[in-house]
Amino acid sequence: MPGLIERHMDRLPFEKGDPIISLGEGNTPMIYACEISERVGARVWLKLEGLNPTGSFKDRGMTCAVSAAVRDGSNAVICASTGNTAASAAAYAARAGITCAVVVPGGKIAQGKLAQSLIHGARVIGLDGNFDEALKLVRELVETEPVALVNSVNPFRIEGQKTGAFEIHDVLPDLAALAIPVGNAGNVTAWWKGFQEVGAAPRMFGFQAAGAAPLVLGHPVENPETIATAIRIGNPARWTEAETAFAESNGSVRTVTDEQILEAYRLLANKEGVFCEPASAASVAGLLVHGADGVEDVVCVLTGNGLKDPDTALAQGGGVTPCEVDIEALRAVVLG
C-alpha cells in the first residue's frame, strides 16, 4: 500500500521523482465509541493513530521529514524525544539507510519506545535533564553539524501530520470538534492546518496533563511531571501556533489529572476494546471531565499504541491467576 506522501502528493511539498521513505503510514482506522458517546452525550469517534507502523502518529510527520532529509543529501538525523519521535525517527532512518541519534530524558522513557529506538539501530543518548533541555541542545547542535533535525520544529513534520485531518474530513466532512492530547503542540498545529486546507473548521479541544500544562497556565513548566510520558513537556515548541489553532477554531485547552487519564485509559481498554498509551487517553479524559461543550460530533485522536508503555498497562490491569494442571482447578478459576 502506498504511503501518505504518494497518496497526498498534491498537498505536500514533494514531487514525482523525489526519494520517498515510507513504511505505509496513514489510513488509520476511525471507530465509533459507544460507551464514551453515551457518557459524554455526543457522538464520539476514536482515530486510532497507534496503528501507524511504529505505533504512533509520529510516522505521519517522519515519512516527510526523513524523505526531505534524504532528498537534501543528509546522511544523518537527530531528535529530542519523550519516546515516540525517537522510535519513529529510528525506524525511518533505518529504512533510508542513514544514521539516527535520539536524545531522551534519562530514565523517563517508556520501555516500549526505548526498545524500538534501540532495535532499529539508533544511537540513544540518555540526557540528565528533561525533554525541553534535550530539544534546546539538539537545536544548537544542528546549527553547526551536518545533521537534519526531525523534531516537530521541522516544517515537514507538520506537513505530514496534517494528513490525519484529510482522512477524518473524508469520512466526517461536517465534524464539529476534534479532541487531542497536547505536549509539544505540533500535532494540534498540524491537524488544524490540515482542516483549514480542506475548508473545514472543527473546534479544537486540547488537553494537557495537570503536571505538564504550560499552555493552560500561560507560562513554561520547569519540571513537568505526568504518567503520560508522551506529553511530559513544559515548554512546547509550537506554543504560538497551538494558541492560534485554539483561538481560530473557537476551541480550548484544558487540563486533566493523571488519575483522570488513567480512568479513561482503563475505560477505553475495558469498554471499547482499544489499548492506547496513557497520553492518548488524555483526549478521552478531557471529554469525560469537561464535556463536549454542546457539540454533537467529536473525534478523539488516540496518538499512540498501548504497547508503547507496558509497565503502565501491567500496573493498571488485573493480575495473573495461577492454576494447577487439573481440569477441576481450571473450572474453578474460570467460572469463579
Steps between C-alpha positions, in 0.01 A plus 500: 500500500640845413599727786343836572743703288395309188132523595509873572785626282282776357472648851856436620837661410620207287511421132513186292855373492582611854632224729213377715579329829181324603377217720141520375387752760162670524150376416448410865156373611234718658245319714184605678529497881164383637577516872679832487230653279237406755699646789589823319160556340644543151600277212864415560743331261852378573775559243745216562837656421668224700450278195763686302813291426698588814190536713444876508393802298865606475537284189286744302752777548807280499445363150507860377788618719729208414406503131586871485827440685602231251393719207717781636803272537503436875663181623388537860198616701457591864215576737419567863218281617281373780493173304264489202701737281813301584338171399365645177821679404701184564272289281487742207875562517555124490268479200699776329838348587620808688625563852266601782571645844229559758531694825254398770448598863708243689285246684174663388417325176245218482660162441315422178625818338855448622497145365390623157771765481770250595391215274491731198865582562475861616763649726296566815631768736344522846527863606517599865219745444146532361363514146510877475870502588562221249328690220695815577829309472421320175384825342837650588683195365341507155603862454861391468483134392372340174214319672129547420273578794175302479310635799168675439683832460582354159224627266491169313377334818199731507434437132482126555295514818234720341392203285312356797252785458455409132404145597245613757351757262449230237275312744352784707506817288280686748687397816428737788806444721831320535639401842876455514778461760745789509869464580739677266192634315614392154203273452225751576685746275516248217144372522360855503711578192363192327139585578550854373642370173183300432271784603395353834506661843417261784552634849837388634483368856850451640580325826819516703597302807460710815868458587611611153256770393694806384237607245231498766716673760632754253866443582761223463512223759858448612461143625198343326372176651228261388450129448418588140865514392426595139362838612744562786619826344528834676575740215331397173692580183175579315349710782401801286354291218296293746355811660403620154329170425295514819405863446412476130292184550313632803656213691671468835791341683435350845660267751434148619663332797701181483216324683251616236735394221536151650125469549445576131789265410332210682158590361626495143654157550215345701197646322615594149764231442763764419845484660676836478790653687412729795562827316250397233232455763530868592272588208226271631561601862451861398158429352393294800608770745417821315224382265458561128398866544176453307643342184327195356796330331859475618802293400756411767850452366665205675860580421686183599467126554472355849794267443721808508473498880463143629592593856194722541275234347629235738453731797143592400378159384399200706754246622567152364299226673708187566351158429607139549507259204157361585159537332316562826748765603463663158120486524511666842714794389319547167149488644589670826 
